[in-house]
Amino acid sequence: MASKDTQTRTQTACLIILVAVALTYVVFWLRPVLVPFVVSIFVVSGVTPILELLEQRLGVSRLVAAGITFLSGVLILVIFGISIWLSIVDLSNNASGYRSRVRELVAEVEKKLPIDLSNDATETSPQRGMMPINGGNKVSSLIDGLVGNAIAVVSQTFLSLVSTSLVVLIFVFFLLLGSPAIDKSHTTVQEINKQVRTYLSLKTTISIFTGFAFGLALHLFGVPMAFTFGVLAFLLNFVPNVGPIAASLLPLPLIIFAPDGTLAWMVSVVIVTSMIQLFSGNVIEPKVMGESSDLHPVTILLALMFWGVMWGVIGMFLATPITAAIRIVLERLEQTRPIAQLMAGRLGKAETA
């Protein structure tokens, strides 16, 4: 009898593993469709209270309220697009100054090190014979290439973000249009919706203030693309642990190679922007959010890596709310409850209870 129970448990465990592997493959394979759809679900969860408020205050139908929400989202995208485009133009206008700054640094390196970057080799030409290669021109070409590549990457990323956002808005419009009221008997769905909505609302509020303060600080110090870096700080604040660090590192090249930047100015910019991220992540966020996700930090870190591999950067944004929803579902099933307790860091308490 005991061997039969052991065999049944082994078969169940094997089936669960196979299903998990199959679902992982399907989630990865269908990421072009699933990513905007899942993003839109979370957006709808956060926007639904605003939609209901519009219906009550303005006395309009669900269609009109969804249309207003959709047009508002498009307007926000247009404003962001124009602002980021102006930031890219600002960087292009200041590109010559950054080139001159790098050339000055190269010249200083030439003076202090026993190398010659301005005339460091020769080449043979059938028409001209032996001709010196101008290393300075090489450095200039390298700088031009780096600046051009940076602008191209930013533009390509922006266009990809805009196209994905438009697809998300279309999903959001139809989901808002046909979203029924949640049945109170579905306690699991209610709990997931409540926890996700709480997390997103608090995280969005904190990220808005963080991005605004970060971008404003860069603007006051005269760093180009301050608005773009502020938007990136807002977005990256949704990525736990790694996001704020990445947001602080992104403007460093423009700070270090600033044409008129002094050492005191560079140190001041780095200190102020780093303090904004530290204060937001270690003081404000823990007090305001508390344990809204109900996940252990190690669980969040593992989820961050897993969903980053599965869905890229957007997967890192969605890692925490997706994992929180999975933990709630696992909590409802007796067989998987220990896994949910482990994800929340309460396995020892569950065993002693």
N, C-alpha and C positions, 0 to 999 in steps of 0.2 A: 504493500500500500504506500509505504514511504517512498519507494523507488518510483512508483507511478506519479506521485505528487511532484517529485523532483524532476521527472521527465516533462511533466506538464509545465512546470515553471521554466524549465530550460527552453522549451518550445516557444512559450510566451515571450521570454526575453529575446530569443532569436528573431521572432516576428517583429517585435518592437524595434530592434536594431535595423532590420531590413526596411521597415516602413520609414524610419528616421533617415536612412541613407537615400531612399527613393525620394522622399520629400525634399531633402537637401538638393538633390540633383534637379528636381522640378523647379524649385525656387530659384536656383542659379540659371537654369535654361530659360525660364520665363521672365527674367529680370527686366527686359525692355518694357514688358506690359505691367508686371507686378509693381515695379518701383513707383511710377506715377500714380497707380491705383492705390497703393498702400499710403502714399503721401497724402492723397486726396481724402482718404478715410480719416486720417488724423486731423487734417485741416477741417473737415466737416465736423468732427467731434468738438473742435475748439470754436467753430464759427456758429454752430447751431444756436447757442444762447443769443447771439447777436441777431440771427435770423428771426427768432421768436420775438425778440424785442421790437424789431422793425414791424412785424405783423401786428403786434399789440399797439404800439405807439402811433404808427401811420395808418393802421386799419386797412392794410393791403393784403392781397392774397399771397399764397406761398410762391407762385410764379413771379410776381412782381418783386417780392423780397429777395428771391434767389437771383433775379436779374440785377437788382441793385448791388447785391453782394458780388456778383460776377464782374460788373462794370467797375466797382471799386477796386477789385483785384487787378483788373487790366490797367486802371489809372495808376495804381501803385507801381506796377511793372514798368509803365512808360516813364514815370518820374525817376525810378531807379535807373532805367536804361539811359535816359538823358544825362543824369548826374554822373554815372560811370563813364559814359562817352566823353563828357567834359573832362573828367579826371585823366582819361587816356590822352586826350589832346594836350592837357597840361604837362603830362610826362613827355610827350613828343616835343613840345616847345622847349622843355628844359634838358632835352637829350644832349645838346651841344655842350652845355655847362658840365654835365656829368662826364662827357668824354674828356674835356679839358682837365677835370679834376683827376681822372684816372691817369692821364698822361703825366700830370704833375707827380703823382705818386710813383709812377714808373721811373721818372727822372730821379726822384729822391732815392729809389732803390738802386739805380745805376751808380749814384755817387757813393753809397755806403757799401755796396757789394762789388767784388772784383769781376763783374760781368758787363757786357756791352750789348744792350738790347736795341740800340739804334743802328748798329752795323756789325752784326755778329756772325755773318757767314757770307759766302760768295757762291755764285752759280755760273755755269758756263752757257753762253748763248752763241749759236752759230754766227749771228750777225754782229753781236757786240762783244764777243769774247768773254773774258772774266768780268763779272759785274757784281757789285756788292748788293746783298739783299738788305733792304732797309727794314730792320726790326721794328722801328717806330711805326712804319706803315702796317706791319703785321699786327702790332698792338692796336692801332686805330681800327683796322678791319675787324679784329676780334671784338673790340668794344661795340662797334656798329652792329656786328652780328648779334651780340648778346642783347643789346637794347632792342633791336628789331625782333628777335625771338621772344623777348619778354612781352613786348606789345602784342605780338601775334598770339602768344599763349593766353594773355588776358582777354583779348578779343574773342578767341575761339571758345574759351571757357564761358565768357559772358553770353555768346550766342547759344551755346548748349544749354546754359541755365535758363535763358529766355524761352527756348523751344520746349524744354521740359516743363517750365512753369505754365506755359499756355496749355499743354496737355493736361496738367494737373487742374487748371482752372475749369477746363471743359468737364472733367470728371466731377469736380466739386459742384458745378452747376447742376448736373443731372442727379447727383446724389442728394443735394439739398432739395431739388424739386420733388424727388420721390421718396425722401426719407420719412418713414412712418414713426410715430411715437414709440418709444421703447416700452415693451410690456414689462410691468412691474414684477411679474412672476419670474422673469429671467434675471435672477439675482446675479449670476456670473457676468452677463452682458452689462448689467447696471454697474457692477463693481469695476469692470474693465473700463467702461466709458467714464466713470467718475474719476478713477485714478489717472487715466490718460489725460482727461480734460484738466485736472488739477495740475498735473506735471507740466503740460504744455503751456497753460496760462501763466504759471509762475515762472517757468523757464523763459518764455517769450518776454515777459515784463522785465526780468533781470537782464536778458540779452539786449533789449532795446536800450536800456540805460547804459550798459557796458559799451555797446557799439557807439552810442552817441558821445559818451565821455572820451572814448578812445579816439574817434575821428576828430572831435573838437580839439583835443590836446595836440594831435598832429597838425591840424590846421593852424592853430595858434603859433606853433613852432615853425610854420612855413614849409612843411613837408608836402611834396606833390602827391596827388592821388589820396588825399586825406579822407575824402568821402568813401572812396572804394575800400580803403583799409578799415574804415568804420563799419561798412556793410559786412566785410569779411569777418570782423571781430564779432558782429552780431550773429552771423551764421555759425561761425566756428565755436561760439559759446555753447551751442547745442551738443557739441562733441565733448563728452566728459574727459577730463584730465589732459588729453592731447590738444584739444581745440584752442584753449587760451594760450598755450605755449606757442603753437603755430601762428596764431594771430599776432603775438608779440615779435616773432622772428621775421614775419613777412616784410615790414617796412625797413628792416635793418640796412639793406643795400642802399636805399635812397637816403638814409640817415648818414651812413659812413662815407658815401661818395658825394655828399652835398657840396656844390661848388663853393659856397661861402661858409660852410660849416666849420666851427672851431671845436676843439676837443671838449671844452666846457659845455658847448651847445649840444654836442652828440650825447655826452653823458647825461645831461639834463633830460633830453627827449627819451632816452632809454629808461631812465629811472622813473619818470612820470608815467609812461605808458605801462611799464611793468607793474608799478604800484596800483594802477587802475585794475589790471587783471588780477593781481593778488588780492586786492580788497574785495573785488566782486566774487572771486571764486572761493576765498577762505573766510570771509566775514559775512557778507550779505547773503550769499546763496545758502550756506548751511543754516542760518537763522530763519530765512524766509521759507525755504523748501523743506528743511528737516528731512524726514524719511518718506517723502511723497512717493518715491518709486518702490520703496520697501525691498531693495536689492542690496546685497553685500557689495562693497567696492571691487572685490576680486571678480564677482559675477559680472559687474558692469564692464570691467576691463576685458574679460574673456568675450563677452557679447560684442564689445567694440571691435575686437580683432576678427571675430567670426563674421559679423555682418559687413565689416569692411572688406573682407575677402569676397563675400558673396555679391554685394551690391556696390562696392566702391565707397566713395565719399558719402553718398546719400545713405548708404547702409549704416555708416557710422553715426549719421544724424538720427536715424530711426532706431538705433540699437537699444537704447534705454526703454522707450515706450513699448517696443515689440517684446523685449524680454520681460518687462513688467506684466504685460498681458499674458504671456506664456506661463509665468509663475502663478497668476491667478487661476488659470485653467487647470494647471497641475495640482493646485491646492484643493480643488473640488473633488478630485478622484483619490480614493483611499490608497490605491496602489502607487500613485505618483506623488503623494503628499510629502514623503521624505525628501524627494528631489526639490520640491517647492521650498521646504524648510531650509534645505542646504543652500538654495539660491538666495534666500533671505538672510543666511547666516545664523539660523536658529535651530540647527540640527541637534545640538546637544540639549537644548531646552525641550525639544519635541520628544527626545528619547527618554528624558527623565520624567516627563509629564504623565 
